[in-house]
């Protein structure tokens, strides 16, 4: 099951993992390498309206996400942004943060906001082939860890 927010961020093509009612997706635009979206599929547009099960699963989703990104990106900090202005379903933008650029598949990913607040633009928008390869790599790493 998905919702409009998950579909906007490319579900099912960008799906990395499902953790209870949470879907972990690759952000189509990458302000930093490994930027993800963690979307709750419950019918809730306020964080306080989530079920107890969703809150419990969030712990596992966050733990798994941080393990995945630490291994893949080697981030120095991680930011969770709950913006929900344009896309009202409960979700977080997960932004790995680092001082030095990261390189993947011949592309440089610079954290333009470091060391301040995350800058969502400029960002890298991987072409469809690169995006698919990135999703496949993250899925493989997630599966190997779980």
SEVEX-736296 format. One line per 4 residues: their letters; for each residue x, y, z of C-alpha. Coordinates in Angstrom, 3 decimals. Layout:
N
A = X:Y:Z | ...;
END
This chain:
146
XXXX = 0.000:0.000:0.000 | 1.221:3.496:-0.751 | -0.081:7.047:-0.680 | 0.222:10.154:-2.857;
XXXX = 3.421:11.252:-1.131 | 5.149:7.914:-1.744 | 4.025:7.939:-5.380 | 5.314:11.501:-5.824;
XXXX = 8.731:10.306:-4.686 | 8.732:7.490:-7.248 | 7.074:4.555:-5.485 | 7.358:1.696:-6.374;
XXXX = 10.498:2.285:-8.484 | 12.401:4.073:-5.705 | 11.358:1.721:-2.884 | 14.296:0.463:-0.836;
XXXX = 12.487:-1.156:2.095 | 9.182:-1.449:3.925 | 9.267:-1.373:7.712 | 5.750:-1.887:9.057;
XXXX = 3.720:1.077:7.761 | 6.877:2.966:6.674 | 8.302:3.007:3.165 | 11.920:4.011:2.621;
XXXX = 12.418:5.593:-0.789 | 15.299:7.172:-2.671 | 14.704:10.906:-3.191 | 14.627:11.611:-6.949;
XXXX = 16.681:14.752:-6.273 | 19.836:14.095:-4.265 | 21.010:17.154:-2.303 | 23.547:14.735:-0.813;
XXXX = 24.373:11.179:-1.792 | 21.880:8.756:-0.284 | 19.124:11.289:0.432 | 15.952:9.335:1.196;
XXXX = 12.302:9.838:2.090 | 10.704:7.852:4.911 | 6.940:7.852:4.266 | 4.239:6.546:6.595;
XXXX = 1.463:4.808:4.667 | -1.143:5.279:7.391 | -3.954:7.708:6.672 | -2.463:10.512:8.760;
XXXX = -1.539:14.073:7.966 | -0.331:14.944:11.460 | 2.490:13.209:13.313 | 0.317:12.975:16.446;
XXXX = -2.295:10.977:14.510 | -0.045:7.979:13.848 | -0.923:4.677:15.471 | 1.156:3.218:18.311;
XXXX = 2.333:0.560:15.841 | 3.657:3.245:13.477 | 5.579:4.907:16.306 | 7.059:1.558:17.309;
XXXX = 8.048:0.745:13.724 | 9.615:4.201:13.325 | 12.380:3.184:15.733 | 13.302:0.213:13.553;
XXXX = 13.001:2.312:10.392 | 15.352:4.981:11.757 | 17.853:2.451:13.082 | 17.903:0.576:9.773;
XXXX = 18.135:3.782:7.750 | 21.066:5.092:9.760 | 22.918:1.779:9.528 | 22.324:1.666:5.762;
XXXX = 23.485:5.224:5.147 | 26.470:5.043:7.504 | 27.694:2.039:5.533 | 26.885:3.471:2.089;
XXXX = 27.720:7.166:2.487 | 29.815:7.385:5.640 | 27.901:10.464:6.764 | 29.131:12.679:9.599;
XXXX = 25.671:13.826:10.676 | 22.153:12.995:9.564 | 19.154:15.323:9.336 | 15.480:14.348:9.371;
XXXX = 13.222:17.039:7.936 | 9.475:16.764:8.469 | 8.277:19.465:6.087 | 4.758:18.309:5.065;
XXXX = 3.709:21.574:3.418 | 3.407:20.408:-0.190 | 3.075:16.681:0.533 | 0.791:16.372:3.583;
XXXX = 1.185:12.659:4.379 | 3.485:12.057:7.350 | 7.027:11.708:6.034 | 10.631:12.663:6.665;
XXXX = 13.313:13.749:4.251 | 16.468:11.951:5.399 | 19.584:13.898:4.481 | 23.038:12.412:5.142;
XXXX = 25.513:15.229:5.911 | 29.233:15.418:5.277 | 32.021:17.972:4.920 | 33.829:16.441:1.936;
XXXX = 32.089:15.540:-1.353 | 31.109:11.931:-1.951 | 31.530:10.225:-5.324 | 29.303:7.544:-6.797;
XXXX = 29.057:6.204:-10.358 | 31.243:9.021:-11.676 | 29.167:11.778:-10.062 | 30.225:14.163:-7.284;
XXXX = 27.700:14.814:-4.506 | 28.532:17.946:-2.516 | 26.759:18.918:0.704 | 26.226:22.591:-0.173;
XXXX = 24.779:23.405:3.253 | 27.599:21.976:5.365 | 28.096:22.807:8.223 | 24.786:24.709:8.460;
XXXX = 21.200:23.684:7.729 | 20.743:21.316:4.795 | 20.432:22.885:1.355 | 17.945:20.916:-0.737;
XXXX = 19.143:22.791:-3.824 | 21.352:22.544:-5.710 | 20.932:18.820:-6.022 | 21.885:15.986:-8.344;
XXXX = 19.054:14.348:-10.281 | 20.371:10.962:-11.386 | 19.323:9.784:-14.832 | 16.914:6.810:-14.800;
XXXX = 19.674:4.209:-15.246 | 21.811:5.677:-12.459 | 18.774:6.034:-10.195 | 17.803:2.392:-10.757;
XXXX = 21.351:1.260:-9.991 | 21.421:3.371:-6.826 | 18.081:1.940:-5.653 | 19.289:-1.599:-6.410;
XXXX = 22.493:-1.036:-4.422 | 20.597:0.337:-1.421 | 18.049:-2.508:-1.578 | 20.878:-5.044:-1.670;
XXXX = 22.591:-3.451:1.322 | 19.300:-3.239:3.254 | 18.511:-6.901:2.558 | 22.002:-7.994:3.577;
XX = 21.661:-6.166:6.905 | 18.150:-7.432:7.741;
END
